[in-house]
Amino acid sequence: MGTSTPSNPHLARRRAERVLANQRLRAPATQANTTRNARAELRRHARWEPARDAVWRLLDAELTSEARVAILGAGNGDSVPLQRIGSRVRHVALVDLDETALRTARRRQSRKVRRRIELIGHDVTNGAADRIATAVAAGQVPTPPHLLESPLPGAPYDLVIGDLLYSQLLYPALVDLNVPAKRRDAVISRYAPMLTRSTVGRLHVSTPYGRVLHIHDPIAWWPGHRQPISLKDILASAERDPRRAISLAAQGAGPRHSDPRAALHAFSIPIRATALWHWQFAPGVDYLAC
């Protein structure tokens, strides 16, 4: 009869840490986003309901019963009104590099909506963000990526949503790799606009009607992270003039190099409507969503 070796929880934890470290070095951008999805606390789905309502106000008039919709950066599905979208349209493609998170998003929906949801595991940068972050971690100067603005898998769609992913394409990986802040800022300023432009281009060529909703987080507030303008003042300005409100938000510190508006301008794509709302990411952590 064989004998079994008693399990050692400390050894198992060290092995898990080594696996995570290896994954972080091989695919740092992918791993950073997957890790954050896994850490999502349960209460946030209820807390983010006002943000989902704000997104729905933009989508309500855009969706028809025969529409095919793609949501890029869908993750756990907390920041978009997935149940309402799926109840209205014929087909919803959830696209994200984290397929585990996508399965969580679909599992939360009603049976009727689940039948309409397709899960697509896909890195919109085609590995470019991973290659940039890996080179930076090795102390190298990344080669500017060759980015193809090809349609998303499953295209064409009637409507495509870019769901708060632009600032997450590269920044989380550099943070998790402990890249010094000065070096991190230099990398973001050089490469984030390339990744954002490519992503925006891919969304727009994925719909023949040019109907894309880009959701971005231009500025945030949390303890110790002071801003020269308040969220209250920006939202008050947005009620009168959203463009003026965006100019106010630009006075603060935020992921300006990942703003899809700059890419839209570069492509000469007109912006048909703009809305801003409060996104309470966590207790004491408040974002402006645009």
Buried (B, 14 or more C-beta within 10 A) or exposed (E): EEEEEEEEEEEEEEEEEEEEEEBBBEBBBBBBBBBBBEEBEEEBBEBBEEBBEBBBEBBEEBBEEEBBBBBBBBBBBBBBBBBBBBBBBBBBBBBBBBBEBBEBBBEBBEEEBEEBBBBBBBBBBBBBBBBBBBBBBEEEEBEEBEBEBEBBEBBBBBBBBBBBBBBBBBBBBBEBBEBEEEEBBEBBEBBBBBBBBBBBBBBBBBBEEEBBBBBBBBBBBBEEEEBEBEBEEBBEBBEEEBEEBBEBBEEBEBBBBBBBBBBBEEEEBEEEEBBBBBBBBEEEEBBBBB
